[in-house]
Amino acid sequence: MTESLIALVIAASVLLGSPGPATLSLAAVGATAGVARGLPYLAGILVGLACGMAGAVVGVAAIFVQWPQAKIVVQLLGALYLAYIAYRIAFAPITSASNAGETAAPGFRDGVVLNILNPKLYAGFFVLFSQFLLPLPNPAAQYATTAAVMFVIGVIVDSIWLGIGSTVQALFAHPRYARGIRVLFGLSIIVATVWALLPQNG
């Protein structure tokens, strides 16, 4: 059991914590608006994460395999939504040091939609549930405990990304660097999204 738990923690940490559109957007929100104003977006990301787990359990990943066109449509919708988030971050009003924490940030709904429109999330959880399911006495306990462990990991790694962004918040209020850094963050989200859409990463 201990070995299985360690393997699950490592695999889930890599899946959920590696740089990607969602994690980079969390860092950007932390940098532009601060941790406190980024919490609704983080909460939305985590609710979307829970939806991804539920979708993997009920077979959404299998549906995407059966109907590749559905996966492509959801991927494109997700990419467009991420582009919208990136635009909001890149062109948010420049704040001064005194009101750096007052920048409008993507909210709860944005976080939920972002992860619900992420077919790779369903596929990733499908792999985790199929390969790293914890060996417990009955199937319900197996799935519930495995999901709980993955959700806790999601909370931790996503909070870390939001916190990482907040450490550079002062730069986002600097008159000389603010716009360029915001645009750079926005572009990094776009690049990560395009990279995720490439066939070899599908």
Secondary structure, DSSP 4 states (H G I P E B T S, - for coil): -HHHHHHHHHHHHHHHHSSSHHHHHHHHHHHHHHHHHHHHHHHHHHHHHHHHHHHHHHTHHHHHHH-HHHHHHHHHHHHHHHHHHHHHHHTSPPPPGGGGGGS----HHHHHHHHHT-HHHHHHHHHHHHHS----SSHHHHHHHHHHHHHHHHHHHHHHHHHHHHTTHHHHT-TTTHHHHHHHHHHHHHHHHHHHHSGGG-
